[in-house]
Amino acid sequence: YKIHLSVGLLLYMPIAIVICLFTATGFGLWLAALNVKYRDFRYALPFLLQLLFFGTQVIYPYSVFKHSAWNYLFAFNPMNAVVELFRSALIRQQPDSTLIAIGLTTGILITLSGYLFFKKTEQYFADLA
């Protein structure tokens, strides 16, 4: 495709991985606690994951939406920031810093709330030693 990678733009990739780790840890804590507390929650999980997949801008770029209200609404999905950072590193453009800041903040909040919810519902777990 004759796209030359830039070392400066490749620095976006570790930031994307950190946001992805925060988000995955937070959702993992939430889903683990919900699955233990409510046994039927595992049947709703595929629908939730599909909804989150379509809410992440993988196929279409962030710049498709011209209205800023939609951009800020989509920015609260932290995986949009991850996809935008990887896309920016590969096509040599600067990412939207507001999207990245909102995505990082949302990822951290998901992790903190997941940890607190996990600790709160830990008393319902059967195999506590």
C-alpha positions, 0 to 999 in steps of 0.5 A: 500500500506504500504507506511508510510508518513513522516512529513518532506515530507508532508511539500511539500504539502503546497508548492504545494498548493501555486504554484497551487494557483498562477497558478489558479489565473493567468489563471483565470485572463487571461481567465476572461479578454479574455472571456469578451473581446472576447465573442467566447473565451469560445468555445476555452477554453475546447480545451485549458484545454485539451491541458494543461491536456496532458501537465501535467505529471499526468499519467506518472512521470517526470523521464520518459523523459531521455533527459534534454531538454524535462524535462526543456520544461515540467518544464515551466508548473507549474502544473508539479511542483505541481504534482511532489511535491504531488507525492514526498510527497506520495512516499517518494522521493526528488523532483527535485528542478530545476523543483520546482523552474521553476514551482514556477517562471512560476506560479508567472509570469503567475499571474503577467501577468494575473493581468497586462492583466486584468487591461489593458483590464478592460476598455473594461468591460461593467459594470464598476461603 
